[in-house]
């Protein structure tokens, strides 16, 4: 039997859980759903590696292609590429609320000031101004998504390699059996 390296699960799971926590804090429902599916896919990839199931690893690799596409969309969304606009599009919350990224108000060095008596806010919301941030929230979200893409590319190569090894082992066993 070929020696298969351990799956790179720790960085993938930590990065996915970090994303999930901060998206929950910002009530970003679309990313919460995508992160949940990603966490399930990572578990499936780990299971496929441990149980020598190349089909699970292939499904994991296909998911990672979709995951890269999702994270590329998030990068484009926060950088407002093309016709995307954070002020107009509430895609991340499925148009159910006015919530934004948690990092908008809680980024490093950010000073949040409520705007009193504003007519712009709906009844149950408040208007704020955010200033003094060391790094704008858009760039924190972009770095997070870029990290996800990097890890996904690494995971994709790993899944393809291990899947290939498993399939070669299956083929060699059939010749002797």
Secondary structure, DSSP 8 states (H G I E B T S, - for coil): --------HHHHHHHHHHHHHHHHHTT-HHHHHHHHHHHHHHHHHHHHHHTT-HHHHHHHHHHHHHHHHHHHHHHHHHTT-TT--TTT--GGGTTS-----THHHHSTT-EEEEETT-SSS-TT--EEEEE--SS-HHHHHHHHHHHHHHHHHHHHHHHHHHHHHHHHHHHHHHHH-
